[in-house]
Amino acid sequence: MLNIPTQSFPAPSSQQRIAPSGQSGRNKVALKPGHSLMDWIRFSKSGKDLTGLRGRRIEVTEEELQKHNRRDDCWTCIRGMVYNVTPYMDYHPGGEEELMKAAGKDGTDLFDQVHRWVNYESMLKECLVGRMAAKGSTALKAIIPPPPTGLVPSTSVAPPDKDSRPRYDWFQTDVTVHLVIYTKRKIPSSGCTTVDLEARVLQVEVLLGKMSYMIHLCLAGEAEASVAVHTANSVGKIQITMRKQAKGKWESLGQPLEFHNTFQRKKDRALFYRDCVLVAKTEVNHNTFVFKLQLPRGTVMHVPVGKHVYLKALIQDTEVVRPYTPVDQNLTGPTQHSLQESDLYLMIKVYPDGVFTQHLNTLHIGDHLSVSSPEGTFSLHRLLDATNLYLLAAGTGFTPMVRLIHLALQDMDGIRKTKLLFFNRREEDILWHSELDELAANNARFQVEYILSEPSESWTGRNGRVTESVLNEFLIRPQGSKCYVCTCGPTAFTELTTGLLKQLNFSEEELHAFQG
C-alpha cells in the first residue's frame, strides 16, 4: 500500500549519504547506560509528563520561547511546533551541546543541517508543547492538539524560470495511456524517474540535478499495475506507458492532486514511501545479511549509484527511520539494472543493541517494510575524467562502494585502476571476502587490500588502523593521472580519513565522503 508520510528527511550526516569532503558529520557522544533509542521510546511511553504542562497544549509566543533556554528548561521550535527537549537531553546521540544550540529559539535550520531525516514528530510526540503563535500574538493560549500532518508544503523557494520548467502531455489509444514529460534538458542515462501507481493514483517524480519535478494525478480510469518507462536521454523526453483495464477513450488524463506539476528543490520535497515485501534474506557473515525487498507491481524505481533509500518501521508505536545504500546482488553481476527492476538488495549489519536492525532481523519472508524513493547528492560527473579510483571503507561503509566498483570496472573504461582499502576488526568481519578476492584475481584493473585492527594469530595480512603513512602508501598518483577518492565508515573513521586526505593534498574536487 502506498502512503504519504509525515515529513521525513534525507540524512546529510548519515553513513549512507555522500557529501563533499569538507562537510563533516555530526559528532556522536557516548550515552550513559540506559539511554539508548529504545530506552527513550520506553521512557516517552511511560505516561510521565514530559512537557511540564500537565497535558495542555499552548500557543507559544517568540518571547515565551526565548525564556526556555537553559539545560534544565529547554524548549525549541521545529517547523512551527514547539517541543520541550529537556527530558531528551541525556538520550540525544549528538549530546547536550548540539541541542542547546537551538535552546529558546527556532531550531529548524540547525535540525535540517544535521538530521533532517529523523522523524522528530514521532520521536518527540510526548514532548510537544504546542504551536508557535502567529507574529504579533502576545499571550499564551490553550489550543487544540494539532492533527497529524501529511505531506507538508515545501519551504519557499524562488520559482525556476518558466521556460526552464519541465512540462507534460499525454495521448491514448483504446488500450493504453501514455504520459510524456519534456524535461527541457539532457537527463541521466538511468535512475532519474520514479513511478508509483496504485488504485488510480499516479505519482511520478523526475530528478534533475538538485531539482524535482512531480506529476500527481487521480487517473480518469482504471489502469493495470504494470508500468513501462522509456527515456530519450539526449532530448530530455520521458514516456510512461500504462495499460487500461477496459478498452475505451478517457475524457482526460485525470484530476490533479497535491503537488501536481510542481518543480522545486529536491531537499524541500517530503519523502514518499511505498510498501515493499521481504522476499529473501541471505547471510553474508556472522552478523550481516542481504535483505532482498520486492517493490510493488505499480512501482518503477531505480536507485542510482551512490544514492540511498530510507527504511521505515513502527517500533513500539514509534516510527523509526534508517538510511541504507542498495548493493548489487553480487560483485560480478551486471551494473546496469533495467528500469523495470523490482527488487532492492540491502546489505545490513545487525547490531546487538540496534533498535532498527534488531527489528529487521525478526522479520519473516513475506513481511512488509516501507521504503522511500532514492535520496542523496552524489553525482558521477567527477568520475568521468578520473583515471584512478580509490575507495576507503570501514565495516559496512563498504556498501556504497559495491556499485561504484561495478560501475568503474564495467562501464567506465577511462578508470584504469580501482583500489579498495578495507578496514575491519577481525577477518570474519570482512564482507564478501571471497568475492572480492575472486574479483581481484580475475580483473587486473581491480585491487583490494585488507587491514585488521584485531587480527588473529593466523592472519597474514596487514594489521593496524588508518594513518597518514598507510594512506600515503596506498594512494599512488601515477604521472598524468586524475585520482578520485571515496571514503565511508563510522563518523570517526570518515572524519579522520578526510583530514588525512587533505594533509596529503587531495582537493575537494578529488574527494567524496559518505558521512557516518
Secondary structure, DSSP 8 states (H G I E B T S, - for coil): --B--S-----TTSTTEEEETT----------TT-SHHHHHHHHTS---SSSSTT--EEE-HHHHHH-EETTEEEEEETTEEEE-GGGGGG-TTHHHHHHTTTTSB-HHHHHHHHTTS-HHHHTGGGEEEEE--TT--S-EE--------S----------GGGS-EEEEEE-SSEEEEEEE-SS---SSS-EEEEEETTEEEEEEEETTEEEEEEEEESS-EEEEEEEEEEGGGTEEEEEEEESS-S--SSSEEE-TTTTEEEEGGGS---EEEEEEEEEEE-SSSEEEEEEE--TTEEE---TT-BEEEEEEETTEEEEEEE-EE-SSSSS-S---TT--EEEEEEE--TT-HHHHHHHH--TT-EEEEE--B----GGGGTT-SEEEEEEEGGGGHHHHHHHHHHHHH-TT--EEEEEEEESSGGG-TTHHHHHHHHHH-TTEEEEEEESS--TT--SEES---HHHHHHH----TT--EEEEEESSHHHHHHHHHHHHHTT--GGGEEEEE-
